[in-house]
Amino acid sequence: MLEHQLPYSRLLSAVTEHSIPIVLVDMPLVDAGCSTPPPAHHYVGHFLLVVGYDATHAVVHNQVCRAAG
């Protein structure tokens, strides 16, 4: 599998008034509380919808993982 990194500036350039990006992430590397990496890490692809952003951070909606409480 070929791995790519997406610069934050490229992600923001995809945001317009009429479209928002959907990103594919390796979930154990993004959210350890939602998915713990196994001893021999395997790629666990998961799509996230970017719902907000500022100059340094993107806010995503994760339909699958919900915080306990």
SULMO-V880381 format. One line per field, one symbol per residue. ss: DSSP state (A for helix, B for strand, O for the rest). phi: phi as a letter, one per 40 degrees, with the letter a starting at -180 (. if undefined). A space follows every 10 residues. Layout:
BEGIN
ss->???
phi->???
END
This chain:
BEGIN
ss->OOOOOOOAAA AAAOOOOOOO OBBBBBAAAA OOOOOOOOOO OOOOBBBBBB BBBOOOOBBB BOOOOOOOO
phi->.cbbbbcdcc cccccbcbab cbbbbcdccc acccacccdb dbcbcacbcc baabcbbbbb bbcccbcch
END
